């Protein structure tokens, strides 16, 4: 199998201007510049999503107190594992992933 550095066209977008004009050496026209005064309005949902994103960024990713409790329980030998609860959680997560694919 030969491997080269060529770029394949996806949906006709990449290399769409490879026709006769490009081969003849014609200059490409630059895209029209956007006006500097363009306004963008965000929906209330988008604004709320930004608020949530900001609050999540400031929250710790790990509950250190809970980790310390579990670490201590493991060290003392009192940490109980419920295999059926773990299995139920795995099955639920697989169901969620499969439903998201549909």
Beta strands, then each sheet from edge to edge (+ up, - down):
end
